[in-house]
Amino acid sequence: MKTAAVRLLERLGLPYELRAFEAEELTAREAAAKLGLPPERVFKTLVVRGERRGVMLACIAGPATLDLRALARVSDDKRVELVPVEEIHRLTGYLRGGVSPLGTRRPYPLYLDERAFAFETISVSAGMRGLQMLIAPEALQRAGNAVVAPIALNEGA
């Protein structure tokens, strides 16, 4: 399946590998379990809105929690909050559980948690539920023009 995210990577000539699974729970933990990957290697993409900057994407490890204060600091915003689920499709063109950090309807600033660089490749949504792509963090950073920063709290924090 050629999603907008996949087409972007192909246009840029960046390597990736697609992996499909039967999605039921629509969580990063489910993707990790069904793909046989450690949960901290499967990254979720969250859609957030800042008071000044507007809509942004935050890509963090599945088990982690987004540190809204850290993202606000890094994005030079006063405050950021998660976008309501019902707005996700309209803003990104993707459905909840299938939001890719790449190929959104409009280009939004992308913030990638620095922990991604602990791995040779990470898994992110390829733009549809049950379809993940394995990609080097450097390639994701390049494709999404991502700002890399510590934007996640430890699991359970």
Secondary structure by P-SEA (a helix, b strand, c coil): cccaaaaaaaaacccbbbbbcccccccaaaaaaaaccccccbbbbbbbbcccccbbbbbbccccccaaaaaaaaacccbbbbccccccccccccccccccccccccccbbbbbcccccccccccccccccbbbbbbaaaaaaaaccccccccccccc
